[in-house]
């Protein structure tokens, strides 16, 4: 039976990163996988997380299973982080959440709930979107339509086209939105545009499903969640998938949660019960370590302040890299790359052709996705001149 299965290709992003690791060119530049890297090319451990971990290791006396909903303090801490301390939805008790294995697990639990409520429902996804969105959500039986989002000519959001496409979204449909720092293009909605999407959701009845994996890496924790919070205050229903991978550096700890904003507390409790059953059949119990660390940071004022200062430094560095890269590229190529400065988060499309991307890889050991999407956090003081010169040569 098993010998009938064929060898499948590597994930295109992870496979490209693996290829880069085997490249022995000392000048190679890895701009592939979407993880934050510091000036030394290392994905760092936050000092606040390190402190919380030291305390946890000293005090932890058991490795017994968690409850199905997860670490006790994690869910309320994440709800306040994402929705805000003064959220009316939280005050009204119409929010529930379940800890999940990372942002991917959070998306999957959200999909399970949608499928239970409306089998085969249609999910509208942006063009482009994170490639794993469709297999994650589609594996439960959901269907898909796309809405236009990115304009390659302006390097920004094609909002008129987005609105035109979403006029077809009906009351049983779900619209998947990136909460901030759009992956893969880095082009985000303005607050006015979020408001228009809220108007459409109210009038047409579709439900937003928001993936917020990069809160704090665009303009700041509150700023990056402002659009999402707009919708939460206006709409009766919404699902949110949140992750601590990027903004707490807990990538390998798989720490995330799925939040349900419902019409009332009774419905919120019902959704949590459904999520627990879905989790039981998908992964049974949530992992503990990352959520224990995140909840410790969110519950302690000193650790919270430390973490937020570190996160602010990461955000400032990314935005500084964007500005530096614009200057270097414009000097090297004589072309306009100002759009990179206007984008948010770690990602940007450089606007190169597939052939140019391949030449960069083959001749200069510069690795980026075939779409020319780069992880800006992979740029540093040691490689930025070489990167700009290499791009100039293929242009």
N, C-alpha and C positions, 0 to 999 in steps of 0.2 A: 504493500500500500504506500508506504512512505517514499519508495524509490520512484514513484510517479511524479513527485514534486521537482520542479526545475529550479536551478540557481537563479535568484533574483538579483538585480543590480543594487549597489549600495544606494542609500539615500543620497540625492544629488548634492546636498550641502555637506553632510558628514563625510561622504566619499571624497569630495574635493578637499576638505580639511585634512583628511588622511593622506591624500596625494601630496599636499603641501609639506606635511611632516617628513615625508621621504625625500624631499628635495634637499640636496646638499649645498645649494647656493647660499653662501653666508649673507647675501643681500635680500633673500626672499622676504616677501611681505604677505602676511596672511590676513585677508580681509573677509573671510568666509563666515564662520559660525558666529551667531549673534550673542556673544558673551562680552561683558565688559572686561577690558584689559588695561592695566596701568602702563606707565612709561617704560617698564621693564618687560612688557608683554606677558604679565602674570595676571590671572584673575584673582584678586586679593580677597582675603577674609576680613570683613569689617572688624574693627577693634571692639565695637559694642557686642557683636556676635561672639567674639573670642572671650570676652568677659563673661557673658551669659553662659557660654559653654563650660568655662572653668567652674563656675558655681554649680551648674547642672551636674557635672561629673562628680563633684565633691558630695552632692546631696542625694543623688539618685540612688534609690534602693531597690528598684524593681524594673523589669522589662516586660511586665504584663501588658496585654492588649489595652489599647485605648477604648473609650466608648465609640460607637459607630460615628458620632458627630465630630469626634476629634478632641484635641486638648481643650480643657474647660475654658481657659482664658483667650484662646486663639480666635474663635469666631467673633465674640464681641469686640476684640481689639481690631480685627480686620474690618468689621463693619464700620467702626468709627473712622478708621484710616481712609477707607474708600468713600464713604458717604458723608463724612464730616461729623464733628462733635454735636453740631446743632441740627442734625437732620430731622425733619419733621416725620419722615417715614420711620426712623428709629424710635422717635418719641411716641408714635402711634402704635408701635409694636407690630408693624406689618412687614417686618423683615426677618427672615430666618436664613441660616447658612450652615454648610457642612464642610469640614476640612477635606481636602482632596489631595492626591499625589501630584502636586505641581499644577501649573496652569493647564497642562494637557488633561490631567485628571479632572480639573474643574470644568473644562469644556465638555468632556465626555459625560459627566454627571448632568450638566445642563441639557445635553442632547438626549440623554435617557429620559429626563423629565418631560421634555417637549414631545418625544415619541409616545410616552405614556398618555399624555394629554390629548395629542392629535396625531395619530399614526400617519407617517408619510408626509408630514407637514413640509411646506416649502420654506427654505432658508435662503435669504438673499445675501450674497457675499460680494465684497468689493472686488473690482478688477483693477489692480491685482490684490491678492491677499496672501497671508502666510500659507505656504503650500500644504501644511498639515491640517489646516482648518477643515477642508473637505473630507479627507479620510477619517478624521476624528469624529465629525458629526455625522457623516454619511454611513458610517459602520453600523449605526443603529436603525437605519432605514429612512432617514430624512432625505428630502429631495432639494435640489438647488436651482437657483437662478442667480445671475450676476447683475450688478449695477455698475455702470461706469464710474470711475473714481479718479484715476490719475491721468493727467494730461502731460504726455511726454514732451510736448512742444513748450509749455510754460513751466514744466517741472512743478506743478501745483495741483490742487484739487480742481477737477472739472465739475464744479458744484451744479451748474445748470443741467449737465447730463445726468448727474447722480439723482437730482430731483425728478427729472423727466422719467428715468427708469423706475424710480420707487413709487411713482404714481400708480403703478400696476400692482403694488403690494396690498393685499387685502387683509381682512380681519383675522384670518387664520394663518397668516404668514409671520415669519420671524425675520428681522433685519439684523444681521451681524455687523456690529460697528467696532472699530478699534478705539479704545478709550483715549489713547494718546500715543504719540511716537509711532505712527503707522509703520507696520512691518509688512512690506519691504520698502516703501517709498519715502517715509519720513515726512510726508505732507499731511498736515492735520486740519481738521475742521476748525473754523473760528467759532467764537461763542454765538455770534449771530446765526451762523449756519447750524449749530446744534439746536438753536431755538426753532429754526424752520423745520428741522427733522422732528422736533417735538410736536410742532403744529400738525405735521403730516401724520404722525402716529396717533394723535388725538382724533383727527378727522377720519382717517382710514381704518384705524383699529389694529394695525400691525404691532407686534411686540418686539422691542429692542432686546438683543442679546449682546452684551458688551464684554469684549475681551480687553482687560486692562492689565497688561503684563509689564508695563514700563513706568508706572506711576513714580514721579520724582526725578525722572531722567530727561524730561523735556524742559519745563520751566520751573517746576517745584511740585511738592506733594499736593497742595491745594489747587494750584493752577492747572495741573494735569488732569485733575478729577472734576474740574468745574463743569464741563459739558455733560458728563455722566450725571452729576448732581442736579443739573437743570432738569433732566428727564425724570430723575427719581422723585422730584418734588411735584411733577406734573402728571405723571402717568400712573395708572392703577396697577400695571404689571410690568416686570422687567426681570431679566436674569443677568447676573454679572459673574464672570470668571476672573478671579484675581490671583496673582502670583507673587511670591516673595523671592523668586529666583534672581531677578535683576536688581531690585531695589534693596535687598538684604544680602545678596550674594549667596543665596542658599540653593544654587543650581542643583547640585547632586543630592540635596536633602529632600527634594520633591515636596515643596511646601506651597500649597495654594488653597483656595476655597471657592465654593459656588454659593452665591447669594441669590435669594429669591425675594423680590419686592412684590407684595401681594395686595389684594384689596383690603384685607383686614387680618387680625391676628389669627383667627380661626383658619383662614386659608394658608397663612404663613406656616402654621403648625402642620397642616396637612402636607404642604410641599416638603417640609423637613422629613416627615415620616416616609414620603415617597422616595426622597433622596437616600435615606438610610437603606431602604430595601434595594435600590439601584446599586448603591455602593457595595452592599453585601454580595450581590451576584457578579460584580465586576472585579473588585479587588479585596473584598471582605472587610479588612480593617485598615485604617490610615496609618502611615508611618509617623513615628512620634518625634524623632530628634529635632527636625527643623522647626516644627510647630511649637515645641517646647522653647526653643531658642527665640523664635519670633515673638511668642507671647510674653516671654520674660523681658525682651527689649521694649515692647509696647506698654508693659505694665509698670515699668520703672522710669521715673522722670529723668534721672541722670543718664540711664542707658538710652532713653529716647532722644535726649538732647545730643548725646554723643553720636548716635546713629544718624540723626538728621543732619548734623554738621558734616559727617563723612559723605552722606549722600549728596549734599549740596556741593561738596567739592568735586564729586564725580560728574555731576550735572554741569558745573562750571567748566570742568576740563573738556567734556565733550563739546560744549558750545564754543570753547576756545579753539579746539581742534578744527571745528568747522570753519571758523574764521581764518585760521592759519592755512588750511587746505585751499580755501578760496584764493588767498593771496599767492600761494605757491603755484597753483594751477594756472591762474591768470597770467602770472609772470612767465611761466614756462611755455604756455601755449598761445598766449595772446587772445584767448577766448573768454567768454563770459561764464563764470561758474558761480555767480552770486547766489543762485538758488540754493546752494548747499548751506549757506549761512541762515537762510530763512526756514529750513526744515528743523524738525524736532526729533530728539532721541538719537539712536545709534546708526540709523540706516539712511542710505541715499542711493538713488540711481544716478550714475554718472553720465548716462546717455551715450555710451559706447556701443558699437555694433558687436555682434557675437564674434566676428572675425577679429576685431581689435582686442576683445577680451582674451581670445585664444592666443593671439600673438603676445600679449602681456604675460600670459602664463608660460608659453613655450620659450620665449626669448629673454624674458626679464625676471621670471620667477615671482611675478605679482599675481596673487590668487584672489579672484572675486567671482561671484556667480555669473553665469552666462548672460544674465539680464543686465549686467554691470552694477548690480546691487553690491554696495560695500558696507562693512561694519566700520564706522568712523572711529570707534574706540580701538581698532587695530592699528591706527596711525599713531606715531610717536615722533619725538625729536630726532631719533636716529634714522628713521626711514622716510620721513616726509619729503625730503629733497629728491631722493632716489625715486619715490613713487611719482612725484610730479614730473620729473624728467622722463620717466618711462612712459607715462601717459602721453606726454608731448610727442614722443617718438612715434607712437602708434597713430596719433592724430595727424 
